[in-house]
């Protein structure tokens, strides 16, 4: 073609092969194995005591080692969220859905998660949620072992309890 097409190209479908080898490392490997058993692990900073999920080797703020793994809860508080009304290519998600940051109980940093089993218009900051896991025998030790989070029915957390965990 010597000139742009008459109508803009919006989508190209093709198969792409991207082989790679992921080496989890000790902390991440233990974290992934724990997910298979419906447990969530974080690493505790030796200087500040903050817990990071997924585990990291050194704190980004203090550079101190995060060498102790601790278990955190599979429930937490929504700190921020977005209601999504646009299809994502390659994802089969029912619209609208909620993408949220969830501060797990026992962790100092939020994780990114989907929120289902409620009307998207009822989701709010401070809402308490719990993980919905893949059934026993289907978990593989991956982030996808947690299907999504749903409202736990607990009272909302006060703003002061999550404002520093955004």
VEXKEMI-918598 format. One record per residue (C-alpha): x, y, z negated; residue in three letters. Coordinates in steps of 0.5 Angstrom, whole numbers, plus 500, padded with zeros to 3 digits. Each point is the difference from the previous one (the first is absolute). Layout:
XYZALA
...
END
This chain:
500500500UNK
502507502UNK
495504496UNK
496498493UNK
494496501UNK
494503501UNK
497498493UNK
504499494UNK
503494498UNK
497498493UNK
502493499UNK
504495503UNK
499492498UNK
506496500UNK
504494496UNK
506502497UNK
505496496UNK
504503495UNK
504494496UNK
503502494UNK
503497493UNK
497503494UNK
505499494UNK
496502494UNK
505500495UNK
500497492UNK
495505498UNK
495500506UNK
500493501UNK
498499492UNK
495505501UNK
497496507UNK
500493496UNK
496503494UNK
495503505UNK
499493502UNK
498498493UNK
495507499UNK
506503496UNK
502507502UNK
508502498UNK
503507499UNK
507502498UNK
501504494UNK
505506501UNK
506499494UNK
500507499UNK
493503501UNK
496494498UNK
496501507UNK
497494503UNK
500499508UNK
496496504UNK
502497504UNK
507499496UNK
506504502UNK
507499499UNK
501507497UNK
496506498UNK
499505506UNK
500506495UNK
506498495UNK
504495504UNK
500495494UNK
499493501UNK
493497500UNK
502493498UNK
495498495UNK
493497504UNK
494501496UNK
493497501UNK
494506502UNK
493499500UNK
496498506UNK
495506499UNK
501508499UNK
498507502UNK
499503507UNK
504506500UNK
499503507UNK
496497506UNK
498501507UNK
493498503UNK
502497507UNK
495500506UNK
504499506UNK
502493502UNK
507498500UNK
503496506UNK
502493497UNK
496500494UNK
493497499UNK
497505494UNK
493501499UNK
499508501UNK
500504496UNK
505497495UNK
504503494UNK
508501500UNK
502501493UNK
506501496UNK
499496494UNK
504501493UNK
500493498UNK
500499492UNK
507500498UNK
503503506UNK
502507501UNK
500501507UNK
494498504UNK
499495506UNK
496501506UNK
494495501UNK
493500503UNK
494501496UNK
494496502UNK
493497496UNK
498507499UNK
497506504UNK
506504503UNK
496506497UNK
500498493UNK
508499500UNK
503505496UNK
507502496UNK
500497493UNK
495494503UNK
503493497UNK
501494504UNK
502493500UNK
504496505UNK
496495505UNK
505494501UNK
500495506UNK
497493497UNK
505495497UNK
503496505UNK
500506505UNK
505505497UNK
507500503UNK
504504496UNK
499507504UNK
497506499UNK
494498504UNK
498495494UNK
496506497UNK
495501505UNK
497507497UNK
498503494UNK
493501497UNK
497504495UNK
501496493UNK
494503497UNK
504504494UNK
499507499UNK
504505504UNK
507501497UNK
501508497UNK
504504505UNK
506501495UNK
501492501UNK
502500507UNK
501507502UNK
508499500UNK
499493504UNK
498503506UNK
END
